[in-house]
Amino acid sequence: MSFNGIEKSAVMLMSVGEELAAEIFKHLNSGEVQKLSVAISNLGYISNHQLTDILSEFKENATNMLQSMLIPEITSIQY
């Protein structure tokens, strides 16, 4: 099964635990909360392989985003 962005986000929220998921939900608007809630309720069985793929993709995207934010800072430092 291939997951879309909302479904991947739902899987991520389910994997971080109740407290962190609640904290994340605080930063979303009502439409986003509704979409994610529906996606969570519609998710079926997620295999370990699927979960690992989604978590790996998230890690890669987060790493790339952080690097793109930090590289301009590093290159602007004058020695």
N, CA, C and O atoms as a Maestro MAE file, in Angstrom:
{
 s_m_m2io_version
 :::
 2.0.0
}

f_m_ct {
 s_m_title
 :::
 protein
 m_atom[316] {
  # First column is atom index #
  i_m_mmod_type
  r_m_x_coord
  r_m_y_coord
  r_m_z_coord
  i_m_residue_number
  s_m_chain_name
  s_m_pdb_residue_name
  s_m_pdb_atom_name
  i_m_atomic_number
  :::
  1 25 0.839 -1.187 0.000 1 A "MET " " N  " 7
  2 3 0.000 0.000 0.000 1 A "MET " " CA " 6
  3 2 0.880 1.244 0.000 1 A "MET " " C  " 6
  4 15 1.863 1.323 0.736 1 A "MET " " O  " 8
  5 25 0.522 2.193 -0.816 2 A "SER " " N  " 7
  6 3 1.228 3.453 -0.876 2 A "SER " " CA " 6
  7 2 0.444 4.488 -0.057 2 A "SER " " C  " 6
  8 15 -0.780 4.568 -0.159 2 A "SER " " O  " 8
  9 25 1.147 5.267 0.743 3 A "PHE " " N  " 7
  10 3 0.505 6.237 1.617 3 A "PHE " " CA " 6
  11 2 0.665 7.645 1.053 3 A "PHE " " C  " 6
  12 15 1.719 7.992 0.520 3 A "PHE " " O  " 8
  13 25 -0.388 8.453 1.173 4 A "ASN " " N  " 7
  14 3 -0.272 9.852 0.790 4 A "ASN " " CA " 6
  15 2 0.272 10.640 1.994 4 A "ASN " " C  " 6
  16 15 0.513 10.068 3.057 4 A "ASN " " O  " 8
  17 25 0.459 11.933 1.820 5 A "GLY " " N  " 7
  18 3 1.057 12.754 2.868 5 A "GLY " " CA " 6
  19 2 0.262 12.783 4.159 5 A "GLY " " C  " 6
  20 15 0.836 12.721 5.246 5 A "GLY " " O  " 8
  21 25 -1.067 12.879 4.046 6 A "ILE " " N  " 7
  22 3 -1.920 12.900 5.240 6 A "ILE " " CA " 6
  23 2 -1.813 11.564 5.977 6 A "ILE " " C  " 6
  24 15 -1.721 11.535 7.204 6 A "ILE " " O  " 8
  25 25 -1.827 10.465 5.232 7 A "GLU " " N  " 7
  26 3 -1.728 9.142 5.853 7 A "GLU " " CA " 6
  27 2 -0.369 8.949 6.534 7 A "GLU " " C  " 6
  28 15 -0.296 8.378 7.623 7 A "GLU " " O  " 8
  29 25 0.704 9.424 5.895 8 A "LYS " " N  " 7
  30 3 2.023 9.334 6.512 8 A "LYS " " CA " 6
  31 2 2.063 10.155 7.796 8 A "LYS " " C  " 6
  32 15 2.645 9.731 8.794 8 A "LYS " " O  " 8
  33 25 1.444 11.327 7.763 9 A "SER " " N  " 7
  34 3 1.385 12.161 8.961 9 A "SER " " CA " 6
  35 2 0.599 11.458 10.067 9 A "SER " " C  " 6
  36 15 0.971 11.524 11.238 9 A "SER " " O  " 8
  37 25 -0.473 10.797 9.694 10 A "ALA " " N  " 7
  38 3 -1.273 10.054 10.664 10 A "ALA " " CA " 6
  39 2 -0.449 8.932 11.298 10 A "ALA " " C  " 6
  40 15 -0.504 8.719 12.509 10 A "ALA " " O  " 8
  41 25 0.305 8.229 10.480 11 A "VAL " " N  " 7
  42 3 1.166 7.155 10.998 11 A "VAL " " CA " 6
  43 2 2.206 7.738 11.954 11 A "VAL " " C  " 6
  44 15 2.460 7.177 13.019 11 A "VAL " " O  " 8
  45 25 2.804 8.863 11.570 12 A "MET " " N  " 7
  46 3 3.788 9.517 12.438 12 A "MET " " CA " 6
  47 2 3.162 9.892 13.780 12 A "MET " " C  " 6
  48 15 3.745 9.634 14.833 12 A "MET " " O  " 8
  49 25 1.989 10.494 13.744 13 A "LEU " " N  " 7
  50 3 1.320 10.899 14.983 13 A "LEU " " CA " 6
  51 2 1.011 9.695 15.866 13 A "LEU " " C  " 6
  52 15 1.121 9.771 17.090 13 A "LEU " " O  " 8
  53 25 0.628 8.599 15.248 14 A "MET " " N  " 7
  54 3 0.340 7.395 16.026 14 A "MET " " CA " 6
  55 2 1.608 6.807 16.640 14 A "MET " " C  " 6
  56 15 1.548 6.134 17.669 14 A "MET " " O  " 8
  57 25 2.740 7.058 16.019 15 A "SER " " N  " 7
  58 3 3.987 6.440 16.495 15 A "SER " " CA " 6
  59 2 4.687 7.254 17.575 15 A "SER " " C  " 6
  60 15 5.567 6.728 18.257 15 A "SER " " O  " 8
  61 25 4.320 8.530 17.752 16 A "VAL " " N  " 7
  62 3 5.043 9.357 18.721 16 A "VAL " " CA " 6
  63 2 4.471 9.302 20.129 16 A "VAL " " C  " 6
  64 15 5.084 9.812 21.067 16 A "VAL " " O  " 8
  65 25 3.326 8.699 20.284 17 A "GLY " " N  " 7
  66 3 2.726 8.605 21.599 17 A "GLY " " CA " 6
  67 2 1.686 9.691 21.826 17 A "GLY " " C  " 6
  68 15 1.659 10.716 21.145 17 A "GLY " " O  " 8
  69 25 0.839 9.431 22.800 18 A "GLU " " N  " 7
  70 3 -0.315 10.287 23.045 18 A "GLU " " CA " 6
  71 2 0.048 11.711 23.456 18 A "GLU " " C  " 6
  72 15 -0.540 12.670 22.957 18 A "GLU " " O  " 8
  73 25 1.008 11.853 24.356 19 A "GLU " " N  " 7
  74 3 1.361 13.189 24.858 19 A "GLU " " CA " 6
  75 2 1.947 14.078 23.767 19 A "GLU " " C  " 6
  76 15 1.537 15.228 23.614 19 A "GLU " " O  " 8
  77 25 2.904 13.549 23.010 20 A "LEU " " N  " 7
  78 3 3.521 14.342 21.940 20 A "LEU " " CA " 6
  79 2 2.523 14.618 20.823 20 A "LEU " " C  " 6
  80 15 2.511 15.711 20.258 20 A "LEU " " O  " 8
  81 25 1.692 13.639 20.504 21 A "ALA " " N  " 7
  82 3 0.674 13.847 19.472 21 A "ALA " " CA " 6
  83 2 -0.285 14.967 19.891 21 A "ALA " " C  " 6
  84 15 -0.661 15.804 19.070 21 A "ALA " " O  " 8
  85 25 -0.674 14.980 21.155 22 A "ALA " " N  " 7
  86 3 -1.562 16.042 21.648 22 A "ALA " " CA " 6
  87 2 -0.889 17.408 21.534 22 A "ALA " " C  " 6
  88 15 -1.537 18.398 21.191 22 A "ALA " " O  " 8
  89 25 0.404 17.459 21.821 23 A "GLU " " N  " 7
  90 3 1.151 18.720 21.700 23 A "GLU " " CA " 6
  91 2 1.214 19.174 20.245 23 A "GLU " " C  " 6
  92 15 1.092 20.365 19.962 23 A "GLU " " O  " 8
  93 25 1.399 18.246 19.337 24 A "ILE " " N  " 7
  94 3 1.435 18.566 17.907 24 A "ILE " " CA " 6
  95 2 0.077 19.080 17.448 24 A "ILE " " C  " 6
  96 15 0.000 20.060 16.707 24 A "ILE " " O  " 8
  97 25 -0.998 18.419 17.886 25 A "PHE " " N  " 7
  98 3 -2.336 18.832 17.495 25 A "PHE " " CA " 6
  99 2 -2.642 20.272 17.916 25 A "PHE " " C  " 6
  100 15 -3.422 20.957 17.253 25 A "PHE " " O  " 8
  101 25 -2.041 20.730 19.001 26 A "LYS " " N  " 7
  102 3 -2.267 22.099 19.477 26 A "LYS " " CA " 6
  103 2 -1.825 23.145 18.446 26 A "LYS " " C  " 6
  104 15 -2.319 24.272 18.450 26 A "LYS " " O  " 8
  105 25 -0.905 22.772 17.578 27 A "HIS " " N  " 7
  106 3 -0.347 23.705 16.603 27 A "HIS " " CA " 6
  107 2 -1.022 23.621 15.230 27 A "HIS " " C  " 6
  108 15 -0.595 24.284 14.285 27 A "HIS " " O  " 8
  109 25 -2.059 22.816 15.124 28 A "LEU " " N  " 7
  110 3 -2.758 22.630 13.850 28 A "LEU " " CA " 6
  111 2 -4.092 23.365 13.865 28 A "LEU " " C  " 6
  112 15 -4.686 23.572 14.923 28 A "LEU " " O  " 8
  113 25 -4.551 23.752 12.692 29 A "ASN " " N  " 7
  114 3 -5.882 24.358 12.629 29 A "ASN " " CA " 6
  115 2 -6.942 23.258 12.605 29 A "ASN " " C  " 6
  116 15 -6.618 22.077 12.471 29 A "ASN " " O  " 8
  117 25 -8.198 23.648 12.734 30 A "SER " " N  " 7
  118 3 -9.278 22.658 12.861 30 A "SER " " CA " 6
  119 2 -9.399 21.773 11.622 30 A "SER " " C  " 6
  120 15 -9.721 20.591 11.743 30 A "SER " " O  " 8
  121 25 -9.147 22.325 10.432 31 A "GLY " " N  " 7
  122 3 -9.202 21.513 9.213 31 A "GLY " " CA " 6
  123 2 -8.135 20.442 9.183 31 A "GLY " " C  " 6
  124 15 -8.386 19.304 8.785 31 A "GLY " " O  " 8
  125 25 -6.935 20.818 9.610 32 A "GLU " " N  " 7
  126 3 -5.825 19.847 9.650 32 A "GLU " " CA " 6
  127 2 -6.105 18.754 10.670 32 A "GLU " " C  " 6
  128 15 -5.850 17.577 10.417 32 A "GLU " " O  " 8
  129 25 -6.633 19.152 11.830 33 A "VAL " " N  " 7
  130 3 -6.969 18.173 12.874 33 A "VAL " " CA " 6
  131 2 -8.015 17.203 12.351 33 A "VAL " " C  " 6
  132 15 -7.914 15.995 12.567 33 A "VAL " " O  " 8
  133 25 -9.019 17.731 11.665 34 A "GLN " " N  " 7
  134 3 -10.078 16.877 11.127 34 A "GLN " " CA " 6
  135 2 -9.529 15.896 10.101 34 A "GLN " " C  " 6
  136 15 -9.839 14.706 10.154 34 A "GLN " " O  " 8
  137 25 -8.712 16.385 9.165 35 A "LYS " " N  " 7
  138 3 -8.139 15.504 8.140 35 A "LYS " " CA " 6
  139 2 -7.293 14.403 8.768 35 A "LYS " " C  " 6
  140 15 -7.393 13.238 8.385 35 A "LYS " " O  " 8
  141 25 -6.460 14.779 9.735 36 A "LEU " " N  " 7
  142 3 -5.605 13.777 10.383 36 A "LEU " " CA " 6
  143 2 -6.423 12.792 11.205 36 A "LEU " " C  " 6
  144 15 -6.118 11.599 11.227 36 A "LEU " " O  " 8
  145 25 -7.447 13.273 11.874 37 A "SER " " N  " 7
  146 3 -8.300 12.386 12.672 37 A "SER " " CA " 6
  147 2 -8.994 11.356 11.795 37 A "SER " " C  " 6
  148 15 -9.080 10.181 12.153 37 A "SER " " O  " 8
  149 25 -9.487 11.799 10.650 38 A "VAL " " N  " 7
  150 3 -10.119 10.874 9.707 38 A "VAL " " CA " 6
  151 2 -9.094 9.866 9.189 38 A "VAL " " C  " 6
  152 15 -9.378 8.671 9.106 38 A "VAL " " O  " 8
  153 25 -7.906 10.354 8.842 39 A "ALA " " N  " 7
  154 3 -6.857 9.461 8.333 39 A "ALA " " CA " 6
  155 2 -6.462 8.432 9.382 39 A "ALA " " C  " 6
  156 15 -6.270 7.259 9.063 39 A "ALA " " O  " 8
  157 25 -6.341 8.871 10.641 40 A "ILE " " N  " 7
  158 3 -5.987 7.939 11.714 40 A "ILE " " CA " 6
  159 2 -7.063 6.869 11.860 40 A "ILE " " C  " 6
  160 15 -6.754 5.685 11.993 40 A "ILE " " O  " 8
  161 25 -8.323 7.286 11.834 41 A "SER " " N  " 7
  162 3 -9.407 6.314 12.013 41 A "SER " " CA " 6
  163 2 -9.532 5.358 10.825 41 A "SER " " C  " 6
  164 15 -10.044 4.248 10.971 41 A "SER " " O  " 8
  165 25 -9.065 5.788 9.649 42 A "ASN " " N  " 7
  166 3 -9.160 4.935 8.457 42 A "ASN " " CA " 6
  167 2 -7.935 4.057 8.238 42 A "ASN " " C  " 6
  168 15 -7.954 3.164 7.392 42 A "ASN " " O  " 8
  169 25 -6.875 4.305 8.991 43 A "LEU " " N  " 7
  170 3 -5.681 3.484 8.804 43 A "LEU " " CA " 6
  171 2 -5.965 2.052 9.251 43 A "LEU " " C  " 6
  172 15 -6.552 1.811 10.306 43 A "LEU " " O  " 8
  173 25 -5.548 1.149 8.449 44 A "GLY " " N  " 7
  174 3 -5.655 -0.255 8.827 44 A "GLY " " CA " 6
  175 2 -4.353 -0.710 9.456 44 A "GLY " " C  " 6
  176 15 -3.678 0.054 10.146 44 A "GLY " " O  " 8
  177 25 -4.022 -1.931 9.213 45 A "TYR " " N  " 7
  178 3 -2.788 -2.517 9.730 45 A "TYR " " CA " 6
  179 2 -1.587 -1.862 9.049 45 A "TYR " " C  " 6
  180 15 -1.555 -1.722 7.826 45 A "TYR " " O  " 8
  181 25 -0.612 -1.468 9.844 46 A "ILE " " N  " 7
  182 3 0.639 -0.908 9.338 46 A "ILE " " CA " 6
  183 2 1.740 -1.901 9.690 46 A "ILE " " C  " 6
  184 15 1.988 -2.170 10.866 46 A "ILE " " O  " 8
  185 25 2.393 -2.437 8.680 47 A "SER " " N  " 7
  186 3 3.459 -3.415 8.942 47 A "SER " " CA " 6
  187 2 4.700 -2.696 9.469 47 A "SER " " C  " 6
  188 15 4.843 -1.485 9.306 47 A "SER " " O  " 8
  189 25 5.580 -3.444 10.090 48 A "ASN " " N  " 7
  190 3 6.840 -2.879 10.561 48 A "ASN " " CA " 6
  191 2 7.632 -2.279 9.403 48 A "ASN " " C  " 6
  192 15 8.277 -1.242 9.554 48 A "ASN " " O  " 8
  193 25 7.579 -2.930 8.264 49 A "HIS " " N  " 7
  194 3 8.295 -2.442 7.076 49 A "HIS " " CA " 6
  195 2 7.735 -1.091 6.631 49 A "HIS " " C  " 6
  196 15 8.490 -0.165 6.334 49 A "HIS " " O  " 8
  197 25 6.410 -0.988 6.589 50 A "GLN " " N  " 7
  198 3 5.785 0.279 6.198 50 A "GLN " " CA " 6
  199 2 6.132 1.390 7.190 50 A "GLN " " C  " 6
  200 15 6.451 2.509 6.788 50 A "GLN " " O  " 8
  201 25 6.068 1.078 8.479 51 A "LEU " " N  " 7
  202 3 6.398 2.062 9.511 51 A "LEU " " CA " 6
  203 2 7.846 2.508 9.382 51 A "LEU " " C  " 6
  204 15 8.140 3.700 9.469 51 A "LEU " " O  " 8
  205 25 8.741 1.568 9.177 52 A "THR " " N  " 7
  206 3 10.154 1.891 9.020 52 A "THR " " CA " 6
  207 2 10.378 2.792 7.804 52 A "THR " " C  " 6
  208 15 11.152 3.747 7.868 52 A "THR " " O  " 8
  209 25 9.703 2.486 6.705 53 A "ASP " " N  " 7
  210 3 9.827 3.320 5.495 53 A "ASP " " CA " 6
  211 2 9.350 4.745 5.752 53 A "ASP " " C  " 6
  212 15 10.008 5.702 5.344 53 A "ASP " " O  " 8
  213 25 8.221 4.891 6.418 54 A "ILE " " N  " 7
  214 3 7.666 6.217 6.692 54 A "ILE " " CA " 6
  215 2 8.574 6.990 7.640 54 A "ILE " " C  " 6
  216 15 8.830 8.174 7.424 54 A "ILE " " O  " 8
  217 25 9.064 6.328 8.690 55 A "LEU " " N  " 7
  218 3 9.962 6.993 9.637 55 A "LEU " " CA " 6
  219 2 11.284 7.376 8.979 55 A "LEU " " C  " 6
  220 15 11.832 8.441 9.263 55 A "LEU " " O  " 8
  221 25 11.791 6.522 8.111 56 A "SER " " N  " 7
  222 3 13.033 6.827 7.395 56 A "SER " " CA " 6
  223 2 12.857 8.021 6.469 56 A "SER " " C  " 6
  224 15 13.733 8.882 6.384 56 A "SER " " O  " 8
  225 25 11.724 8.074 5.776 57 A "GLU " " N  " 7
  226 3 11.445 9.200 4.891 57 A "GLU " " CA " 6
  227 2 11.349 10.501 5.700 57 A "GLU " " C  " 6
  228 15 11.867 11.536 5.280 57 A "GLU " " O  " 8
  229 25 10.689 10.443 6.851 58 A "PHE " " N  " 7
  230 3 10.583 11.620 7.710 58 A "PHE " " CA " 6
  231 2 11.962 12.076 8.173 58 A "PHE " " C  " 6
  232 15 12.271 13.267 8.145 58 A "PHE " " O  " 8
  233 25 12.783 11.125 8.598 59 A "LYS " " N  " 7
  234 3 14.128 11.469 9.067 59 A "LYS " " CA " 6
  235 2 14.941 12.119 7.952 59 A "LYS " " C  " 6
  236 15 15.625 13.117 8.180 59 A "LYS " " O  " 8
  237 25 14.867 11.559 6.756 60 A "GLU " " N  " 7
  238 3 15.603 12.108 5.618 60 A "GLU " " CA " 6
  239 2 15.129 13.526 5.281 60 A "GLU " " C  " 6
  240 15 15.939 14.423 5.047 60 A "GLU " " O  " 8
  241 25 13.808 13.713 5.261 61 A "ASN " " N  " 7
  242 3 13.261 15.042 4.958 61 A "ASN " " CA " 6
  243 2 13.628 16.055 6.034 61 A "ASN " " C  " 6
  244 15 13.971 17.195 5.721 61 A "ASN " " O  " 8
  245 25 13.557 15.647 7.300 62 A "ALA " " N  " 7
  246 3 13.902 16.552 8.398 62 A "ALA " " CA " 6
  247 2 15.378 16.913 8.353 62 A "ALA " " C  " 6
  248 15 15.739 18.070 8.572 62 A "ALA " " O  " 8
  249 25 16.234 15.943 8.074 63 A "THR " " N  " 7
  250 3 17.672 16.188 7.982 63 A "THR " " CA " 6
  251 2 17.978 17.155 6.848 63 A "THR " " C  " 6
  252 15 18.751 18.098 7.022 63 A "THR " " O  " 8
  253 25 17.375 16.924 5.689 64 A "ASN " " N  " 7
  254 3 17.592 17.813 4.539 64 A "ASN " " CA " 6
  255 2 17.112 19.226 4.836 64 A "ASN " " C  " 6
  256 15 17.772 20.197 4.467 64 A "ASN " " O  " 8
  257 25 15.972 19.346 5.497 65 A "MET " " N  " 7
  258 3 15.442 20.657 5.825 65 A "MET " " CA " 6
  259 2 16.374 21.393 6.790 65 A "MET " " C  " 6
  260 15 16.654 22.577 6.606 65 A "MET " " O  " 8
  261 25 16.848 20.691 7.813 66 A "LEU " " N  " 7
  262 3 17.750 21.314 8.773 66 A "LEU " " CA " 6
  263 2 19.065 21.720 8.114 66 A "LEU " " C  " 6
  264 15 19.598 22.794 8.391 66 A "LEU " " O  " 8
  265 25 19.581 20.867 7.252 67 A "GLN " " N  " 7
  266 3 20.829 21.196 6.570 67 A "GLN " " CA " 6
  267 2 20.663 22.414 5.680 67 A "GLN " " C  " 6
  268 15 21.550 23.264 5.617 67 A "GLN " " O  " 8
  269 25 19.539 22.504 4.993 68 A "SER " " N  " 7
  270 3 19.332 23.658 4.114 68 A "SER " " CA " 6
  271 2 19.161 24.940 4.921 68 A "SER " " C  " 6
  272 15 19.458 26.028 4.428 68 A "SER " " O  " 8
  273 25 18.688 24.819 6.147 69 A "MET " " N  " 7
  274 3 18.552 25.992 7.010 69 A "MET " " CA " 6
  275 2 19.894 26.402 7.602 69 A "MET " " C  " 6
  276 15 20.141 27.589 7.817 69 A "MET " " O  " 8
  277 25 20.762 25.431 7.868 70 A "LEU " " N  " 7
  278 3 22.027 25.710 8.541 70 A "LEU " " CA " 6
  279 2 23.149 26.079 7.592 70 A "LEU " " C  " 6
  280 15 24.023 26.862 7.966 70 A "LEU " " O  " 8
  281 25 23.161 25.554 6.393 71 A "ILE " " N  " 7
  282 3 24.264 25.797 5.469 71 A "ILE " " CA " 6
  283 2 24.442 27.284 5.168 71 A "ILE " " C  " 6
  284 15 25.580 27.752 5.174 71 A "ILE " " O  " 8
  285 25 23.382 28.054 4.903 72 A "PRO " " N  " 7
  286 3 23.604 29.494 4.691 72 A "PRO " " CA " 6
  287 2 24.237 30.174 5.909 72 A "PRO " " C  " 6
  288 15 25.041 31.095 5.759 72 A "PRO " " O  " 8
  289 25 23.883 29.731 7.087 73 A "GLU " " N  " 7
  290 3 24.457 30.301 8.309 73 A "GLU " " CA " 6
  291 2 25.958 30.011 8.374 73 A "GLU " " C  " 6
  292 15 26.755 30.892 8.697 73 A "GLU " " O  " 8
  293 25 26.329 28.782 8.069 74 A "ILE " " N  " 7
  294 3 27.726 28.382 8.167 74 A "ILE " " CA " 6
  295 2 28.561 29.095 7.116 74 A "ILE " " C  " 6
  296 15 29.677 29.527 7.405 74 A "ILE " " O  " 8
  297 25 28.038 29.226 5.902 75 A "THR " " N  " 7
  298 3 28.813 29.836 4.833 75 A "THR " " CA " 6
  299 2 28.946 31.351 5.001 75 A "THR " " C  " 6
  300 15 29.819 31.964 4.387 75 A "THR " " O  " 8
  301 25 28.105 31.950 5.813 76 A "SER " " N  " 7
  302 3 28.193 33.395 6.008 76 A "SER " " CA " 6
  303 2 29.145 33.784 7.134 76 A "SER " " C  " 6
  304 15 29.423 34.966 7.333 76 A "SER " " O  " 8
  305 25 29.644 32.795 7.868 77 A "ILE " " N  " 7
  306 3 30.598 33.077 8.944 77 A "ILE " " CA " 6
  307 2 31.931 33.499 8.345 77 A "ILE " " C  " 6
  308 15 32.473 32.811 7.480 77 A "ILE " " O  " 8
  309 25 32.456 34.621 8.800 78 A "GLN " " N  " 7
  310 3 33.744 35.114 8.307 78 A "GLN " " CA " 6
  311 2 34.822 34.774 9.330 78 A "GLN " " C  " 6
  312 15 34.649 34.952 10.536 78 A "GLN " " O  " 8
  313 25 35.912 34.292 8.816 79 A "TYR " " N  " 7
  314 3 37.018 33.907 9.702 79 A "TYR " " CA " 6
  315 2 38.110 34.935 9.661 79 A "TYR " " C  " 6
  316 15 39.125 34.786 10.341 79 A "TYR " " O  " 8
  :::
 }
 m_bond[315] {
  # First column is bond index #
  i_m_from
  i_m_to
  i_m_order
  :::
  1 1 2 1
  2 2 3 1
  3 3 4 2
  4 3 5 1
  5 5 6 1
  6 6 7 1
  7 7 8 2
  8 7 9 1
  9 9 10 1
  10 10 11 1
  11 11 12 2
  12 11 13 1
  13 13 14 1
  14 14 15 1
  15 15 16 2
  16 15 17 1
  17 17 18 1
  18 18 19 1
  19 19 20 2
  20 19 21 1
  21 21 22 1
  22 22 23 1
  23 23 24 2
  24 23 25 1
  25 25 26 1
  26 26 27 1
  27 27 28 2
  28 27 29 1
  29 29 30 1
  30 30 31 1
  31 31 32 2
  32 31 33 1
  33 33 34 1
  34 34 35 1
  35 35 36 2
  36 35 37 1
  37 37 38 1
  38 38 39 1
  39 39 40 2
  40 39 41 1
  41 41 42 1
  42 42 43 1
  43 43 44 2
  44 43 45 1
  45 45 46 1
  46 46 47 1
  47 47 48 2
  48 47 49 1
  49 49 50 1
  50 50 51 1
  51 51 52 2
  52 51 53 1
  53 53 54 1
  54 54 55 1
  55 55 56 2
  56 55 57 1
  57 57 58 1
  58 58 59 1
  59 59 60 2
  60 59 61 1
  61 61 62 1
  62 62 63 1
  63 63 64 2
  64 63 65 1
  65 65 66 1
  66 66 67 1
  67 67 68 2
  68 67 69 1
  69 69 70 1
  70 70 71 1
  71 71 72 2
  72 71 73 1
  73 73 74 1
  74 74 75 1
  75 75 76 2
  76 75 77 1
  77 77 78 1
  78 78 79 1
  79 79 80 2
  80 79 81 1
  81 81 82 1
  82 82 83 1
  83 83 84 2
  84 83 85 1
  85 85 86 1
  86 86 87 1
  87 87 88 2
  88 87 89 1
  89 89 90 1
  90 90 91 1
  91 91 92 2
  92 91 93 1
  93 93 94 1
  94 94 95 1
  95 95 96 2
  96 95 97 1
  97 97 98 1
  98 98 99 1
  99 99 100 2
  100 99 101 1
  101 101 102 1
  102 102 103 1
  103 103 104 2
  104 103 105 1
  105 105 106 1
  106 106 107 1
  107 107 108 2
  108 107 109 1
  109 109 110 1
  110 110 111 1
  111 111 112 2
  112 111 113 1
  113 113 114 1
  114 114 115 1
  115 115 116 2
  116 115 117 1
  117 117 118 1
  118 118 119 1
  119 119 120 2
  120 119 121 1
  121 121 122 1
  122 122 123 1
  123 123 124 2
  124 123 125 1
  125 125 126 1
  126 126 127 1
  127 127 128 2
  128 127 129 1
  129 129 130 1
  130 130 131 1
  131 131 132 2
  132 131 133 1
  133 133 134 1
  134 134 135 1
  135 135 136 2
  136 135 137 1
  137 137 138 1
  138 138 139 1
  139 139 140 2
  140 139 141 1
  141 141 142 1
  142 142 143 1
  143 143 144 2
  144 143 145 1
  145 145 146 1
  146 146 147 1
  147 147 148 2
  148 147 149 1
  149 149 150 1
  150 150 151 1
  151 151 152 2
  152 151 153 1
  153 153 154 1
  154 154 155 1
  155 155 156 2
  156 155 157 1
  157 157 158 1
  158 158 159 1
  159 159 160 2
  160 159 161 1
  161 161 162 1
  162 162 163 1
  163 163 164 2
  164 163 165 1
  165 165 166 1
  166 166 167 1
  167 167 168 2
  168 167 169 1
  169 169 170 1
  170 170 171 1
  171 171 172 2
  172 171 173 1
  173 173 174 1
  174 174 175 1
  175 175 176 2
  176 175 177 1
  177 177 178 1
  178 178 179 1
  179 179 180 2
  180 179 181 1
  181 181 182 1
  182 182 183 1
  183 183 184 2
  184 183 185 1
  185 185 186 1
  186 186 187 1
  187 187 188 2
  188 187 189 1
  189 189 190 1
  190 190 191 1
  191 191 192 2
  192 191 193 1
  193 193 194 1
  194 194 195 1
  195 195 196 2
  196 195 197 1
  197 197 198 1
  198 198 199 1
  199 199 200 2
  200 199 201 1
  201 201 202 1
  202 202 203 1
  203 203 204 2
  204 203 205 1
  205 205 206 1
  206 206 207 1
  207 207 208 2
  208 207 209 1
  209 209 210 1
  210 210 211 1
  211 211 212 2
  212 211 213 1
  213 213 214 1
  214 214 215 1
  215 215 216 2
  216 215 217 1
  217 217 218 1
  218 218 219 1
  219 219 220 2
  220 219 221 1
  221 221 222 1
  222 222 223 1
  223 223 224 2
  224 223 225 1
  225 225 226 1
  226 226 227 1
  227 227 228 2
  228 227 229 1
  229 229 230 1
  230 230 231 1
  231 231 232 2
  232 231 233 1
  233 233 234 1
  234 234 235 1
  235 235 236 2
  236 235 237 1
  237 237 238 1
  238 238 239 1
  239 239 240 2
  240 239 241 1
  241 241 242 1
  242 242 243 1
  243 243 244 2
  244 243 245 1
  245 245 246 1
  246 246 247 1
  247 247 248 2
  248 247 249 1
  249 249 250 1
  250 250 251 1
  251 251 252 2
  252 251 253 1
  253 253 254 1
  254 254 255 1
  255 255 256 2
  256 255 257 1
  257 257 258 1
  258 258 259 1
  259 259 260 2
  260 259 261 1
  261 261 262 1
  262 262 263 1
  263 263 264 2
  264 263 265 1
  265 265 266 1
  266 266 267 1
  267 267 268 2
  268 267 269 1
  269 269 270 1
  270 270 271 1
  271 271 272 2
  272 271 273 1
  273 273 274 1
  274 274 275 1
  275 275 276 2
  276 275 277 1
  277 277 278 1
  278 278 279 1
  279 279 280 2
  280 279 281 1
  281 281 282 1
  282 282 283 1
  283 283 284 2
  284 283 285 1
  285 285 286 1
  286 286 287 1
  287 287 288 2
  288 287 289 1
  289 289 290 1
  290 290 291 1
  291 291 292 2
  292 291 293 1
  293 293 294 1
  294 294 295 1
  295 295 296 2
  296 295 297 1
  297 297 298 1
  298 298 299 1
  299 299 300 2
  300 299 301 1
  301 301 302 1
  302 302 303 1
  303 303 304 2
  304 303 305 1
  305 305 306 1
  306 306 307 1
  307 307 308 2
  308 307 309 1
  309 309 310 1
  310 310 311 1
  311 311 312 2
  312 311 313 1
  313 313 314 1
  314 314 315 1
  315 315 316 2
  :::
 }
}
